[in-house]
Amino acid sequence: MKAKKTPLRKCVVTQEMLNKRELIRVVRTPEGEVKLDPTGKASGRGAYISRTMEAFETAKKKKLLNRALKMDVTDEMYNLLEEEFKRIVAQ
């Protein structure tokens, strides 16, 4: 039996290719909402961030999600994402 391939994705902060399960997906939905997608299956444009608070803080400080999601992500949106990100990383 053939071994199943694990998909690789690039972290927008570290630029490392990592296993998809080691990253958290941030998605811009077709309605223009920005949210975290722990399942990795929500429809919309996605960007991946390593599961560390340091990586998220760097993304927030340098506004890396603006380019990856092709929209202006406000500070308020970053703050909401940060709270949700902390909950997911703590699990």
N, C-alpha and C positions, 0 to 999 in steps of 0.2 A: 504494500500500500504506500502511496506517495505521501510524503510529509506535506502538511498544509503550510503554505507561505503566509508569513505575517506581514501585513502591509506596513510600509514605512512612510512617515510623514516628517516634514521639516518644521522645527520650532522657529517661530518668527523672531525670537529673541536670540537664541544661541546659534541658530543656523545649523544645528545638528540634525542628521537623519536618525530618527528614533522609531521604535515600535509604536504603532498607533495607540496602543493601550497605555503607554507611558506618558501620553500627552493629554491635555484637556482642549477640546475644541470650542472655539468661540465662533458663533454664527450670526450673520446678518440675515434675518428672515426676509422673505419677499415683501413683507409689510414695512420693512425698515427698522425693525426692532433688533437690538443687539442683546444676546443672551448666551449663557454657557450651555453646551450640549454634551453632557456626560456620556450619552449613548453613542454619539458620533453619527447619528442617522437623520437628524433634522434637516429639512430642506432649506437651502440658502447658501450664501457664500461663507466659507469657513476659513479659519486660521487656527493654528495649533500652538499651544504654549506648554512648556515643560511643567510638570507638577511640583514646582517649587515657588514659594512666595517671592524669592529673589528674582526669578524670571518674570513674574507678574509685575513686580515693582518696576523693573527695567522697562517693560512694555508700557506701563502707565507713564513713567517719567519721560520716555522718548516718543510717546504716542505712536507706537509701532502698529497698533491695530487700525489706525486711520488708513494707512496705505494698504494693508493686507485685506481689509474689508471694503475698501474703496468708498469710504464715507467718513464724515466728521464724527468721531466718537467724543462726546463731551465729557468733562470731568465728572459730572453727575453719573453718567453711564459707567465710567470707570469705577466709581465708588460702589455702585450697585454690583458690578461684576466682581469687585474685590471681596465683598461680603460673601457672595455665593462661592467664589473660588476658595476662600478660607474654609468653608463648610466641606467642600469636596475633598480638599487636601487633607483635612483632619480625619477623614474616614479611613 
